[in-house]
Each structure stands twice: as C-alpha cells, then as structure tokens.
Amino acid sequence: MKKPFVSLEQLQAITQQYPTPFHLYDEKGIRENARRLKAAFAWNPGFKEYFAVKATPTPAILKLLREEDCGVDCSSLTELMLSDKCGFSGSEIMFSSNETPAEEFELAARLGATINLDDFTHIDFLRETLGYIPETISCRFNPGGVFQLGESKEGFQVMDTPGDSKYGFTRPQLFEGFNKLKDLGAKRFGIHAFLASNTISNDYYPALAGILFQLAVDLQKETGCKVAFINLSGGVGIPYRPDQPENDIAVIGDGVRKQFEEILVPAGMGDVSIFTELGRFMLGPYGCLVTKAVHFKHTYKEYVGVDACAANLMRPAMYGAYHHITVMGKEDRPSDHVYDVVGSLCENNDKFAVDRPLPEIELGDLLVIHDAGAHGFSMGYNYNGKLRSAEVLLREDGSTRLIRRAETPEDYFSTMVFD
Ligand SMILES: *Cc1c(COP(=O)(O)O)cnc(C)c1O
C-alpha cells in the first residue's frame, strides 16, 4: 500500500491557500532519505552525492539538500546559474553535460565545477574554449553492448543497452583520453558511468562499482594518472508501483564497499572518493502532484477529468509510466470502479491512469498522484497554453511554504512578440 505523506485534513487546509493543481514536497522525507544515503556511504571519507538538478530544479529543494551535505550535478547553462544562485560553488558542482556549448564549459570553469567530459573530442574543445585543461577532470565511460543483472523467471531485474546510448567514451578512448589529458596538465582524474535508469535492485550500484573500480585500477596502472574519484551517477530507482520492492540504500552502500575492498584497496587505491548523482532516488517519493476531480465523462469508457494535465507531469504521457493515485479520504474503500484519469490537453495521451481500479470518485475529490518529486514538475511545458503549477513545501512542523508560484498568463505572454 502506498500512503501519501499528507493527510486529507492537511490537504484540505493547504488547498484553501493554494488552488489545485500544485506539486507538494515533503521536507521530512527528503531530509531523512538524504541522511540514509549519507550513512550508507559513511565508510568512504570522500563520499558526496551530487543531486541531479534536472530532476527538481527548485531553489528551496536544492538549498535543503545542501544543508544535508549534497552537491549538485548540472548539465546546462541555467542549471549552473541556478546552482550558483543557491550557494553551490567549486567542488560542490559536478558538470556532466553532453553536446556542450562553449559558454557552458566557460561558466562551469568559472564556478570551479568539476567537469565530466562526455566525449574524446571534448578534450580539444575544452582546451580551445578555456585555453587550458583543469587539474581536476572526469570522463564518462560507456562500455557498449547490453547491461543486465539478476535473471529470473520474470526476466532480468535490470536491463539496459549502453551500446545504443549517445553518452560516454569507449574503453580505448578512455585510455587515450587520460594520457592526453595528463599531457595537457590534468592531475586528478575521475571516471563516471550511467548504465541503467530507475533500477529496482540492490545489485545495480555494486555491479557498476565493480566495473568502474576495475577500470580505475587498469587506467591508473597503464596511464599513471591518479584516479581520485569514481562517480556512480544516477539510476537507483524507486517503486512507482505499489507491488514493487523498495531499494535498500544501506544494502547498496555495503555492496559498493565490498567491491571497494576487493578491487581498489588491494591495488593501493583505498583513498578514492565515491560520488553519486542521484535524482529520482533523492526526490521522487517525496513529491506528489495534487489535483482535483472536475468532470466525469461516460462514453466508451469511464473518464475522470482532473485539473492537472501532462504539462504538470509528463511521465505517463511520454513513457506510459505508472504513477500511483490515491483518492484522498477514500483510502479504506474498495477499488471497485475502473477509470481513465485524464487531463485537459488536446492530446489523447494526456492520461494519468488508464483502466485504473479506484474507489468511486466524486466531483471535488482531491487526488494525490504519487512519486512526482523527481522528473515531475521539471519536465513541465506550456503546450496548449497550459501554465506550470505552483510548488509547495510541507515542512517538518506541518506548516507549508510556497517555493515556486504558479505561472500566470503574463508569464506565458512574456516571450511573445505582438507587433
Ligand atoms: C539524469 C541524470 C542523473 C540522475 O538520474 P536519476 O535517474 O534521476 O537518478 C544523474 N547523472 C546524469 C549525468 C544524468 O543525466
């Protein structure tokens, strides 16, 4: 059973102040989860989580994570500017971009961010752009092929195809790249890889760590470059469906430690720092989209129209992704009705749920769409002239704070040229 982090009574009070739809975040949940991650990797003195800004680019959220010792992982000019405005600087910023424009490398260097290169050709591009190669530099690795883990009757626990992904250096490019970077003045090296997204498995990070740790040993031995950090990137997932198990970050941290002790320590590389760039895992479950049932339609199917739409949460429309829905105040009633829960876009994929068993919904019921804290608001857009919703933080003391106002028609018109 998935339970909302907010009660019906709380939500009724909140909707008096902020009209639906809006995104609501759970400060307590965010902080506790960040502390669990930190504890799971406490065995590694240099450990740092660089929150993937693209998941939830909201100042109050970034500042809250900074208080929990997180840095930020940026991949665009405005994400770098946002991080700067939120007080992040120097080694608190990772810059993992691809197809990077020159001005983004310039700003990353000016902020002292750690630059994580996506491609061999970016070495020359970076040197031409900056006039030098930073002493600390990272490269993204792509092993190619297929990455799979944990075969069972139901299939693989984790399966993805790095060979089809546009990111990263090949293994030979990485060796050549390290040598080249060293010749150009780099002194501290990092490696990074992102092999699978939204993994529900305590084995993903340890398996990735095994690959990267062995690669780091080989690289340091062959090139003489000092590997200072290994970045496991994002990809630790969350259970969007109520029947999925949860990842246990303590088990994951311990699994990475075992690889560390088996591979890096015997190679004399026990001083390597472990970095992560989690987005979904940090915020996904601690944010929800709050919306209201505003229409019913009985045609070939039973539709419930809500006041949010795919412009507020794109994952169901874009990937057919499942997001659990709770009809507030009816948690204990049987799910004996079957609905399509739909938004108002003139796009037939604007459906938060299709053929979803739910308790009987009445007009005005508040619906909580779960797990919208990451890649939720941030993927919003203005299609059909829809305006982005507000974001509200539910604080630890039960009070609320508006952390982003809703867009107004004036915002929508502000970039248009009328004459
Ligand atoms: C998107 C992204 C992440 C975060 O991914 P999650 O699935 O949210 O954990 C981390 N690093 C990079 C480079 C990314 O592009």
The ligand as an SDF file (V2000), in Angstrom:
LIG
                    3D

 15 15  0  0  0  0  0  0  0  0999 V2000
   19.5570   12.2610  -15.2430 C   0  0  0  0  0  0  0  0  0  0  0  0
   20.9360   12.1050  -14.7240 C   0  0  0  0  0  0  0  0  0  0  0  0
   21.1580   11.7190  -13.3960 C   0  0  0  0  0  0  0  0  0  0  0  0
   20.0540   11.3780  -12.4460 C   0  0  0  0  0  0  0  0  0  0  0  0
   19.3500   10.2540  -12.8310 O   0  0  0  0  0  0  0  0  0  0  0  0
   18.2430    9.6020  -11.8820 P   0  0  0  0  0  0  0  0  0  0  0  0
   17.6660    8.5180  -12.7040 O   0  0  0  0  0  0  0  0  0  0  0  0
   17.2710   10.6720  -11.5720 O   0  0  0  0  0  0  0  0  0  0  0  0
   18.9490    9.1120  -10.6640 O   0  0  0  0  0  0  0  0  0  0  0  0
   22.4620   11.6500  -12.9700 C   0  0  0  0  0  0  0  0  0  0  0  0
   23.5060   11.9340  -13.7910 N   0  0  0  0  0  0  0  0  0  0  0  0
   23.3260   12.3040  -15.0630 C   0  0  0  0  0  0  0  0  0  0  0  0
   24.5130   12.6260  -15.8980 C   0  0  0  0  0  0  0  0  0  0  0  0
   22.0390   12.3920  -15.5790 C   0  0  0  0  0  0  0  0  0  0  0  0
   21.8730   12.7530  -16.8560 O   0  0  0  0  0  0  0  0  0  0  0  0
  1  2  1  0
  2  3  1  0
  2 14  2  0
  3  4  1  0
  3 10  2  0
  4  5  1  0
  5  6  1  0
  6  7  2  0
  6  8  1  0
  6  9  1  0
 10 11  1  0
 11 12  2  0
 12 13  1  0
 12 14  1  0
 14 15  1  0
M  END
$$$$
